Amino acid sequence: MNEPLTFQYAVDGDNFTSAGQASVQVKKVLRRLGLDPETIRRVSIAMYEGEINMVIHAGGGEAEVRIYEDSIEIVLRDSGPGIADIDQAMQEGFSTAPDNIRSLGFGAGMGLPNMKRYTDSMQIESTVGVGTTITMRVDL
Amino acid sequence: MQEYIHSVSLDASRCTGCTTCMKFCPTEAIRVHDGCAQIDGSRCIDCGECVRHCTNNAKKAVCSEFSQIAAYKWKIALPAPSLFAQFSGLDDVDYVLQGLLDIGFDDVFEVARAAELVSAYTRRYLKTEGIKKPVISSACPVVERLVLLRFPSLRDNILPIKPPVEVAAEAARAKALREHPELSSEDVGVCFISPCAAKASYIKNQCGSYKSNVDVVLSINEVYFQLLNVMKHIDAPAVSTQAGMIGLGWASIGGETSALLSDNNISVDGIHNVNEVLEKIENGSIPPVDFVELNACPGGCVGGVLTIENPYVAKNRLKTLRRYMPVSLNAVPASESYIPDEVLAEPAEYTNNNRLGKSFGESMRLMVKIQQIRESLPGIDCGSCGAPTCRAFAEDVVRGKADINDCIIAYKDLIRQYITDKNRGERTDDRGESGST
């Protein structure tokens, strides 16, 4: 099968409490495909962190999950402020999250590092003032 | 894997096919076809939500009958801590213990005693280096099955200590054989008096990696009225409780965590809340905690479907009962630091029965079809087709378990289209006739 199985989710930027729902949906699909628990966990963490980032920093966006026979690709696209310094953003503990978000326990500066840690590859394309697209891949 | 024996069952003669239970089922295990609900045993976790919500009393939790204990020479009652919270005006648990003897048991062994030991061992376990955190309580059998079926990556987080009822059953049997050498193990009937149906399933299916020491599971409501009758006549109980506040506290949510004597724990009750928290633990999206107490029933065990009293009333009664109790009567020596082998137990093995097809490739192909059908459906999850969601319905159609025309919304559109076409056809006919005259 060459065509990937594709799922699209809108990540609502106005509703912080519902952030993380796309991750739950993807997890359900992966369970039905019979993937091993560890792979499912990695995908759902990467996806969850990405979703939270889009809600905190970019006012939402869209998530697309493509399932191939040998890998899972997660593409997160937003039209937010963009990331000025990607190397800096990748450092553990670096965060630009506002105080009100931090008070909820988010904004620890672990989002992007975790996404990298739990996936096999990650690319960030970002233009300040235009938006960010992150593509992650988990090999099966 | 052997077929799982369930305690939740359906009385088809009472079922009206109303879909209420289907809507509340947390694992989408129920379908309604031909006006009657059906439970998919491979998905059911015996949580009792359907029993709780059925308006026709068609859903039942099945346990043993009282007469079954007659088969044993030496009958031991294992009252769950929640039993004591069922009685109005009770200020001393000893009356219930005496009552159990008076209705025909030869001995009573409180599960609360074992709960205090489990609490002590859990405190030890939490100090172990290298364990997976948060540690998930092993006490609720529904939660354990839910974790194994839906959150298998969290299997190793489950506390590897037997639930209190099992620890109690083992100790009670050993005590009987020690005190009565004339008895053989088969003569001893260990009878758990349970607030929930899931315990009965857990024991029948030999969940976990060991054989259960419980022989019979009776529901609280099976013994409640008998107990009421005899308790009225007790002047001074001849037995006294051998458990304290900690053990009794296990009856409601928060009891198990408060017994850990530390702060970094959370307690969650209600199966839908439990599900949500497990999702978050799996995503790593809750702040790091050491221990999570998860109870499927609202309010904890006092909210079990086999209880008599409202869970919140019962919870309040526990306060009265606990007031003048010692903290705990079952301590483990502070000089020891190990956990004895006989209380340790791994959770059951994970078996992947979530997969749609036989292989990943087949599952992918089925999923593509499901997606296609799903997109053609209205997406309002009305349940009229007999499946809880449009997605579940799409899956049923692909697996040949439902017909696409079961979707009444799609069917309505089909009929509307038919009528429109028919009307249009008639108008054309009219014009045709008028033209000819």
Interface residues (C-beta under 8 A of the other chain):
Chain A: M1 L5 F7 G20 S23 V24 K27 V29 R31 R32 L33 G34 L35 P37 E38 I40 R41 S44 I45 Y48 I52 I67 E69 G105 N114 L140
Chain B: R150 F151 P152 S153 R155 E279 K280 E282 N283 G284 S285 P287 Y350 N352 N354 R355 L356 G357 F360 G361 S363 M364 R365 M367 V368 Q371 E395
